[in-house]
Amino acid sequence: MSISELTDYFLRYGAFFIYLIVLLEYLNLPGFPAGVIMPLAGIWAAKGEISFPMVMVLTVFAGLTGSWALYLLGRFGGGKVMEFYFKKFPKHRPVIEEKMAFLREKGGTGVFVSKLLPMVRTLISIPAGMVKMNFTKYTVSSACGIFLWNLAFVGAGYFFGDAAIISLHKFMHNFSHNFLYHLKNESLFNNCYPKKLLKIRRENSDKGEKT
């Protein structure tokens, strides 16, 4: 969606549109970039179209709703969903499992930190559900991370206007590109080496560390 389209919908549907568009963004649906949506909501608040506190309430609640949906997907259907995903992208399995191990070790702190990282902040909800993290702990950790993330992006739009959209959208695009490039290279590396060679490589590495 373009900025003009988003603005037109906001003028038509008001506060509900902010909730809806942020919810779709937190559901990790394509076409709803946080680097545009959040600052734009801040710009609307700066123009007096809606109050800043109301924008924060709407965006945080929308973020929580989206996070709850993905958490429940992971908790009650995550295994089947991820098996389907792994069939499509088998080399991604170690990365996802690493995130699950990270959540088992770090718990709520891991969710909080992840909610402050582009791309990871929406995807982390599914592994959190799959490891059956306590729902209350997950909600509190998510709410804290979502609040800080939204405050930074909405506040940027409120104080810096259109310049914030340009800068944050560029930042998000570059981060996403680098993240996917890293993931792709890691998958290519795993694909180029047979499992036996990888095992030998790890064993030699462990021996070197011991000596």
Secondary structure as UniProt FT lines:
FT   HELIX           3..13
FT   HELIX           15..26
FT   TURN            27..28
FT   TURN            30..31
FT   HELIX           34..46
FT   TURN            47..48
FT   HELIX           52..88
FT   HELIX           90..92
FT   HELIX           93..106
FT   HELIX           108..114
FT   TURN            115..116
FT   TURN            118..119
FT   HELIX           120..123
FT   HELIX           125..130
FT   TURN            131..132
FT   HELIX           135..160
FT   HELIX           162..192
FT   HELIX           195..210
//
